[in-house]
């Protein structure tokens, strides 16, 4: 209606710096799979928690609450390779289509800290 193409994430948002890890979390059985590729800068970015993660290979990056995530272009369709599990538990790569959205992240630098909320 107003030309907005994005939204505000009200809580912490878990993302990954690894494209392969992000694709691994996509549920290909529900609708059109989507992947958000986020453009970040020196100020507008999340915090890597790889150094304290139980799963460091996931390369998790946490975005703070009240981040604005905005589409900055049109989606494109890409073929990606995913692992599908067979009856014996072995994995075989297959090609699947994913809708990839270019996104820009804007971190809310004016939000209150936890201490300010508790006061």
N, C-alpha and C positions, 0 to 999 in steps of 0.2 A: 504494500500500500504506500509506504513512504520511501521505497527504494532501499530499505535496509537489507543487508545480506550478511547477517551474523547475529551475535547476541552476547550476553554477559554470563560468565560462569560464576555462580554465587559461592561455590565452595572450592577447595583445592581440586585441581584437575591433573590427573596422571597422564603423562605422555611419554614417548620414547624418542631418543635421538637416533634409534636404529629403525630404518624403514622395514627391514625384514621382521623385526619384533612386532612392529605395529600391524603388519599384514597378518602375522600369526594370530593376532587377537580378533580378526574380522570373522564374523559369523556369516559364511557364504550361503547359508540356508534361509536367511531372512531378508527378503527384498533386495534392492540394489546395494551391494557393498560399497562403502565410501571410505576414503582415506583423506585426512586433512594434512597437507604439507604446510607447516607454519614458517612464516618469515619472521625472524627475530633480529633484534639489534643489541647494542651494548646495554641499553637501559631496559628495553621491553623483552624480557626473557625469563625463563623459569630457573629453578635451582636443580642441579644434578644431585641425585641422592644415591648414585652408583656406589660411592665410598661407604655407605652404611646399609646398602641393600643386601638382603638375603639372596637375591638373584641379580648380581651385578651385570650379567650378560644382557639383561633387558634394557640397560642404559636409560633408566627411568629419570625423567625430568618432571618436577612438580611445578605447576603454575599456581600462583597465589590466587586467593579469592578475589572476585570482582574484576577479572581480566575480561577485556573485550576481545572477541575473536570474530574477525570480519573477512568475508570472502573478497579477494582482490582481483579476481578474474573469473573466467568461466571454467567449469569443470571439463576435464578431458577423460576419456576412457582409456585405460591401459590394461594390457594383459600382464598378469603377474603369476609367478610360480609359487604354488602352495603345496604343502605336504598333506596327502590324504592317507588315512590309516586303513590298511587292508584287514582282512579277517584274521591274519596271523600277527597283527600288530606292526608289521613292517610298513614303512612309509615310502610312498612313491610320489614324485612331484607331478603335479597337474597344472595346467594353465587355466586361470579364471580371470574374469573381467572385473575391474574395480573402477569406480568413479573417483577421480583424484581432484580435490579442490585446493587451489592455492589460497592460503589464508594469511592474514597479518594479525599479530598479537600486540595488544596494547595493555600494559600493566597499569593498574590503578595505583599511582604514587601518593594519592591523597587519603587513602583509606586509613582508618584507625588501627593501631597496633593492638595486640591481644591485651596488653596492660591497660591501654586507654579504654577498651571495651569493658574490662573488669572493674574499672574505677567508678 
